[in-house]
C-alpha cells in the first residue's frame, strides 16, 4: 500500500510549514526536507518502497538522516541494506468531509488559539497547565495538514485530542485533511472519520 504521490507532495509541504523548516525539495524519487535538528539532520520521504529508496539508503552514512517510506515495515526493510532498523509504525490517514463531532466538549479546560504565520496552533489548558496541543496548516486553500496532536499523560482518556482536532477543523473550515498517526492516535482519528491511506515506515541507519 503506497501513497498517492500528489497527496504526499501536499503533506510534505504542510509538514515543513508546521515545523518551521525549509520547503521540501524533490530529490531522485523522494522529497528531501532539511530538518536541522541534532537527532534528525534531514529526512527523505518516498511514496513507495522502490528502487529510489534503495539508492538513497546506499548513499546515507549517518544515523540522523531518516528515510520515511509509505509502505509497511516488511516491504520497506526489504529495500534496505544491512544496518538499518525501523522505528515504531506510523499511518498516513486522510479525511474527506467533516469529522464526526460527538463528544467534543470537555469541562474544566480552556482553549487558546494562536496563528503563527500560516500555522494555526490550538492549546488546551487546565488552569495554567498545558494539557493538550495541536496545529494545522492549509495547503493551496484546499487541504488541511494536521500535526503534533498530543495530550499530556495526566490528561488522557478525557476527549482532549478529539477537542483539539475539532477546534482546529472548525477554525480552518476545510473538510479534506491529511496526517500521520501513531498506533495510539490511529483509533482516535478513525473515530473522527479518518481513513487509512498508507502505512508509513521510518527507517534509520544504526549507529
C-alpha positions as CSV (number, residue, x, y, z in Angstrom):
1,X,0.0,0.0,0.0
2,X,1.8,3.1,-1.3
3,X,0.8,6.8,-1.0
4,X,-0.6,8.9,-3.8
5,X,2.4,11.0,-4.9
6,X,0.4,14.2,-5.3
7,X,-1.1,13.8,-1.8
8,X,2.3,13.1,-0.4
9,X,3.7,16.3,-2.0
10,X,1.0,18.3,-0.3
11,X,1.6,16.6,3.0
12,X,5.4,17.3,2.9
13,X,4.8,20.9,2.2
14,X,2.4,21.2,5.2
15,X,4.7,19.2,7.5
16,X,7.6,21.6,6.7
17,X,5.4,24.6,7.4
18,X,4.2,23.2,10.8
19,X,7.8,22.5,11.8
20,X,9.2,25.8,10.6
21,X,11.7,24.3,8.3
22,X,12.6,24.9,4.6
23,X,10.1,23.6,2.0
24,X,10.7,20.0,0.6
25,X,12.8,19.6,-2.5
26,X,12.4,16.8,-5.0
27,X,15.5,14.6,-5.0
28,X,15.8,11.4,-7.0
29,X,12.4,9.8,-6.3
30,X,11.6,11.4,-3.0
31,X,11.1,14.6,-1.1
32,X,14.1,15.9,0.9
33,X,13.5,18.1,3.9
34,X,16.3,19.7,5.8
35,X,15.2,19.4,9.4
36,X,18.3,20.7,11.0
37,X,18.0,19.1,14.4
38,X,20.8,17.2,16.2
39,X,18.8,14.0,16.2
40,X,17.4,14.5,12.7
41,X,19.5,16.4,10.2
42,X,17.2,15.7,7.2
43,X,14.6,13.3,6.1
44,X,13.7,11.7,2.7
45,X,10.0,11.0,2.2
46,X,9.0,8.4,-0.5
47,X,5.6,7.4,-1.7
48,X,6.6,3.8,-2.2
49,X,9.3,1.3,-1.3
50,X,11.0,1.2,-4.6
51,X,14.4,1.4,-6.3
52,X,14.8,5.0,-5.3
53,X,14.6,4.1,-1.6
54,X,17.4,1.5,-2.1
55,X,19.5,4.1,-4.0
56,X,19.0,6.7,-1.3
57,X,19.8,4.2,1.5
58,X,23.1,3.3,-0.2
59,X,24.2,7.0,0.0
60,X,23.3,7.6,3.6
61,X,26.2,7.1,6.0
62,X,25.0,8.7,9.3
63,X,22.2,7.7,11.7
64,X,20.5,11.1,12.0
65,X,19.3,11.1,8.4
66,X,15.8,9.4,8.2
67,X,14.1,7.5,5.4
68,X,10.3,7.9,5.5
69,X,8.5,5.4,3.3
70,X,4.8,5.0,2.6
71,X,4.8,1.2,2.9
72,X,4.7,-1.3,5.7
73,X,7.8,-2.2,7.7
74,X,8.5,-5.5,6.0
75,X,8.2,-4.1,2.5
76,X,10.4,-1.1,3.4
77,X,13.1,-3.1,5.1
78,X,13.3,-5.5,2.1
79,X,14.7,-2.5,0.1
80,X,17.4,-1.6,2.6
81,X,20.9,-3.0,3.1
82,X,22.2,-4.4,6.4
83,X,22.5,-1.9,9.2
84,X,19.1,-0.3,9.0
85,X,16.3,-0.5,11.6
86,X,12.7,0.6,11.7
87,X,11.1,2.9,14.2
88,X,7.6,2.3,15.6
89,X,5.0,2.2,12.9
90,X,3.0,5.2,11.7
91,X,0.0,5.5,9.4
92,X,-0.9,8.2,6.8
93,X,-4.6,9.0,7.1
94,X,-6.9,11.1,5.1
95,X,-10.2,12.8,5.7
96,X,-12.9,13.7,3.1
97,X,-15.9,15.5,4.6
98,X,-16.5,16.8,8.2
99,X,-15.2,15.0,11.2
100,X,-17.6,13.2,13.5
101,X,-18.4,15.8,16.1
102,X,-19.8,13.8,19.1
103,X,-18.2,14.3,22.5
104,X,-16.2,17.4,21.6
105,X,-17.0,19.4,24.8
106,X,-14.9,18.8,27.8
107,X,-15.4,20.6,31.1
108,X,-12.6,22.1,33.1
109,X,-10.3,23.1,30.1
110,X,-9.9,26.4,28.3
111,X,-8.9,26.7,24.6
112,X,-6.2,29.0,23.3
113,X,-5.8,29.6,19.6
114,X,-2.7,31.3,18.1
115,X,-1.9,32.0,14.4
116,X,1.8,31.8,13.8
117,X,2.3,32.7,10.2
118,X,0.4,30.1,8.1
119,X,0.1,27.7,11.0
120,X,-2.8,27.7,13.5
121,X,-1.9,26.3,17.0
122,X,-4.5,25.1,19.4
123,X,-3.7,24.6,23.1
124,X,-5.9,23.3,25.9
125,X,-5.2,24.4,29.5
126,X,-6.2,23.1,32.9
127,X,-5.7,26.2,34.8
128,X,-2.1,27.3,34.0
129,X,-1.1,23.8,32.9
130,X,-0.9,23.0,29.2
131,X,-2.9,19.7,28.8
132,X,-3.1,19.2,25.0
133,X,-2.0,20.8,21.8
134,X,-2.1,20.5,18.0
135,X,-1.5,22.5,14.9
136,X,-2.9,22.8,11.3
137,X,-1.9,24.4,8.1
138,X,-4.0,24.7,4.9
139,X,-2.2,24.0,1.6
140,X,-3.4,25.5,-1.6
141,X,-6.6,26.6,0.1
142,X,-7.9,23.0,-0.1
143,X,-6.2,20.5,2.2
144,X,-5.6,20.8,5.9
145,X,-2.4,19.2,7.2
146,X,-2.7,18.3,10.9
147,X,0.4,17.8,13.0
148,X,1.7,17.3,16.6
149,X,-1.6,16.4,18.1
150,X,-0.7,15.4,21.6
151,X,-2.2,15.1,25.1
152,X,-0.1,15.0,28.2
153,X,-0.3,11.6,30.0
154,X,-2.1,13.0,33.1
155,X,-5.0,14.3,30.9
156,X,-5.6,11.4,28.6
157,X,-8.8,9.5,28.2
158,X,-10.9,12.7,28.6
159,X,-11.5,13.5,24.9
160,X,-8.9,16.3,24.7
161,X,-7.4,15.0,21.5
162,X,-10.9,15.0,19.9
163,X,-11.5,18.5,21.1
164,X,-8.2,19.8,19.6
165,X,-9.0,18.2,16.3
166,X,-12.5,19.5,16.1
167,X,-11.4,23.0,17.2
168,X,-8.8,23.2,14.5
169,X,-11.2,21.9,11.9
170,X,-13.8,24.5,12.8
171,X,-11.3,27.3,12.6
172,X,-9.9,26.5,9.2
173,X,-13.2,25.4,7.7
174,X,-11.5,22.8,5.4
175,X,-13.0,19.3,5.2
176,X,-10.2,17.5,3.4
177,X,-7.2,16.6,5.5
178,X,-4.0,14.5,5.8
179,X,-2.0,13.5,8.8
180,X,0.4,10.8,10.0
181,X,-0.8,8.9,13.1
182,X,0.9,6.8,15.8
183,X,-0.6,3.5,16.6
184,X,-2.3,5.0,19.6
185,X,-3.6,8.0,17.7
186,X,-5.0,6.0,14.8
187,X,-8.0,4.9,16.8
188,X,-8.9,8.5,17.7
189,X,-8.7,9.6,14.1
190,X,-10.7,6.6,12.9
191,X,-13.4,7.5,15.3
192,X,-13.5,11.0,13.8
193,X,-14.0,9.7,10.3
194,X,-10.4,9.5,9.1
195,X,-9.4,6.6,6.8
196,X,-6.0,4.8,6.4
197,X,-4.3,5.9,3.2
198,X,-1.0,4.1,3.6
199,X,1.4,2.7,6.1
200,X,4.3,5.0,6.9
201,X,7.6,3.5,8.0
202,X,10.6,5.4,9.4
203,X,14.0,3.7,8.8
204,X,17.3,4.8,10.3
205,X,20.8,3.7,10.0
206,X,22.0,2.1,13.2
207,X,24.8,4.0,15.0
